[in-house]
Amino acid sequence: MLWIKSFHIIFVASWFAGLFYLPRIFVNLAMVTPGSVAERERLLLMARKLLRFTTLLAVPAIGLGLWLWIGYGIGWGPGNGWMHAKLTLVALVLGYHHACGVLLRKLVNGSCQRSHRWFRWFNEIPVLLLTAIVVLVVVKPF
């Protein structure tokens, strides 16, 4: 079980690294001056590759987490309300990941009108989610 848990943590950390950096690329895209086609295309290429890689990291993170939960029974039974809260937050992380994909498609086709300030705030969401998830897993407050 400790091997599964170790790799789960590694993939979760890697997944979040991508979720931390991708919106930062969106900030830079929102700040590209009109007419800077090469800069815009380079940032879009970086964002596409990062989203693809981040998605590939999310799959084993989720799969290993399910293995720990269902296969080893972590979080089952009374006194494990923290797991329900954690799973809710993981669902929000998946929604955030999906939202990044939607925003990237809008940035690619030029229909995204969000400002760099909006993207800077958007970039803080995974930090808050990860903080709450780690506290739930370590402290198990309920």
Protein Blocks (a to p, Z undefined) as FASTA:
>chain_A
ZZmmmmmmmmmmmmmmmmmmmmmmmmmmmmpcghilmlmmmmmmmmmmmmmmmmmmmmmm
mmmmmmmmmmnopoiaehilmmmmmmmmmmmmmmmmmmmmmmmmmmmnopacbdfklmmm
mmmmmmmmmmmmmmmmmnopZZ
